Amino acid sequence: MSMSFEILPTKRKMISCDEIVKCSTQLFRRFLNKEKILHNINIITKEVTENNEVHISPAILTLKENFYTVFNLNEEGEAYVFYHKLTKLDKDFWNEEIQNNNRAYSLREKIDANLKVGYFWSVKRTIGQPDIVNLYYGYLAIAIAVLTDGIIYSDDGAWDYSRLPAEGKAFQEEYLKIESISDAIVKDNVEKWLSELKVKWVQK
């Protein structure tokens, strides 16, 4: 089982893994510093092909289905990025979501722009990842969204559904802010991960 953020780019752009690492770690370090958590952040990337071949330090984020890019954090755990071509079912879903979700309606122009782009990425974490990865992978999604002028969405419990979809830069300002979370399960998880991380790494 996994939980995921979907990133809908509004621009066709090949993003380098170095760009993503730089942006996501800057955002995550800012958060950790605010919480007085002293924890090194070192990301190693690799691409895994459909034949399970592994390529270390890929230049760009995967743009092939059945491939995925791995972001390994301090050799403690991993988050995964998958590429998906939009299907008719995806397009039908978004047309319906725009009708039923006020936040999607407010972003309908960006959603339409993504439908023209024709693909999206999903950032996944598997159950059992360490607390540091559970908190970081949202910033990984944000970095990809910011770099592609994209929007972020999830309906599988990765974040509070009532706050999504959201533009990358807007989500950057509220991600991991406890007071903005109304979903009790998401809120409890974030509080638990943060508390356990502080026990080990908080600055004295």
N, C-alpha and C positions, 0 to 999 in steps of 0.2 A: 504494500500500500504506500502511496506517496501523496504529497500535497504539492500544488503547483500554482504559480502565477503565469498568466498568459500575457505576452507583450505583443501588441499590435502596432507595428511600425507604420508611420504615415509617409515615410520616404524610403525609396529603394537605396540602401546603403550597405556596403560591405564594412562591417565594423571589426577593427582589429581586436584581438584578445587583450593586447597590452592596454588599449584604450579602456576596455571594460574593467580590467583589473585595477587600473589607476583610479578610475572614477568610483568604482564600488568600494575600494579600500579607503579612499579619502572620506567618503560618506560614513563608512562604518567606524573608522578611527575617530571621527568627530563625535559620533554617538558614544563610543566607549570612553573617550576623554570626559565627556559631559557627565557620565556615570561614575567617573573616577576608577575605571577598570583598566588595569595595566595588563594588556595581552598583546603579544606580537601578532602581526597579520602578515602572513606570507602565502601567496597564492601560486600554485603550480597548475598549468593548464595542459590538457591533452585532448586529442580527438580520437574517438573510437568509431571505426567504420562498421558497416553492416556485416562484415566478415570478422569482426572483433579484432581487427588490426589496430594497434595503438600508435598514434603519432604524437610525440612530445612537442610542446610549445607550438601549437598551430598558429598560423598568421592571423586568420580571421575566424569569426564565429561560424559554426557550421551552417551551410546553405544547401545541405543535402538531406533528404528524408532517409530514415533508418541509420543515420550517423548521429552522434551526439558529442557535445563538448563538455569535458569534466573540469570543474574548478575545485581543486583540492586545497583545503584550508589548513595550513600548518601540519599536514599529514595526520590531522585528527579526524577529518571527515570530508564529505564531498557534496557538492550541488551539481546538477546536471542540466544542460540546456539542449533542447530538441527543436528541430526545424520542422514546420508543418506547412504544406500547401493548403490553401483554403479550398474547401469543397462546397458543393451546393448546400449540404447540411449546415455548414458553418455560416454561409450567407443567409440561409433561412433563419438560423438561430438569432443572428444579429438583427435581422429585420423585425423579428418578434420581440427581442430584448429592447429595442428602441421604443416599441409601443408600450411596453410594460414596466420599464425601469427608467425613472426620471433622470438618473445620472447618465444613463446611456443616451437618452433623448437629447440631453444638453450637449453631448459629445458626438452627435450623429454625423456632423461633417467630417470629424476625424475618423469615425468608424467607416464612413463611405470612402475616405481616402485610403484606409487600410484594405478595403475590399478591392480597390483598384490595384494596390500593391500586390495582393494575391498570396500572401503568406504571413505566418506569425511564428513566434518562438514560445516555448513553454520552459519555465525554470522550475525544476523539481527538486524536492528533498525527500528522501525516504524516511520512513519511521525508524527511530533508533539512532538518528544522527546526534552528535554532541550538541550541547546548548549553543556553542559558538556558531555552529553551522546553521542551526535553526533560526538564529537571529540574523546572520549575515545574508542568507539567500534572498531575502527581500530587497536588500541593497543591490544585489546582483541583478535582479529584475529591474530595479529603478535605473541602474546605470545603462542597461540596454535600451530602456524606454527613453531616457534623456538623450542618448546619443542618436536615436532615430526619430525624435519628436513623436514618440509613440504613446500609447495608453496601456494601462495595466488593468487586468481583470482576473477574478478568480471566483469560482462558485463551488469549490470543493473543500472549503474550510481553511485555506491558507491565510485568509484575512477576512475581516468583517465585510460580508457581501453588501451591506447597506452603504458602504463607503466606495463602492466600485461600480463601473469602471472609473478610472481617474487618470489624468495626464501624469506622465512621469515626474515632472517637476513639482506638481501639486502633491503627489503621493510622497515624494521625498520629504516634505515638510511635516507629514503626519505619521509616517511609518514609525512604529514602536512607541508612539505616544499613548500611554495607557488611557488618558482621559478621552481620547477620540474613539475608543473601541466600545461598541455596544454589545457585540457578540460575546457572551459569557465564556464560552469555551476558548475562543481566541485570546481573550483577556487573561484568563487563568493560565494559559500556556505561556504567554509572553512574560507574565509576572513570575512564573515558576522558573523559566529559563534564565531570566535576568537575575533572580535571587540566587540561583545555584551558581551562576557565573561569578557573582559578587563574593560569594563565600570563598572562592578559590583565588580570585584575581583583583579584588578591590584594593585600591591604594590606601595604605595605612597613614 
